[in-house]
């Protein structure tokens, strides 16, 4: 449909936005300096919340929308922004880390891998 980008895991809204630096302007903004992702979680179809979020972030890392070494939002900030539970964010981040898309730095947060 118009306004949606097709990917290997279904359609995601083209209006997906990030609050991060060095991401194409049509997908970023800033909120008090906080790094925040926004995905339309209602567009997930039959996928679980964590699976949809995991696939969206994985897609954005793989396609360069999130640069290697770039800091991801904290789990709590992302949960609040998306209106989902902390457990949902933890599950998505854990899966991304297990597959090597992100890494955790103790007391610093999560970062996209090279």
Buried (B, 14 or more C-beta within 10 A) or exposed (E): EEEBEEBEBBEBBEEBBBBBEEBEEEBBEEEEEBBBBBBBBEBBEEBEBBBBBBBBBBBBBEEEBBBEEBBBBBBEBBBBBBEBEEEBBEBBBBBBBEEEBBEEEEEEBBBBBE
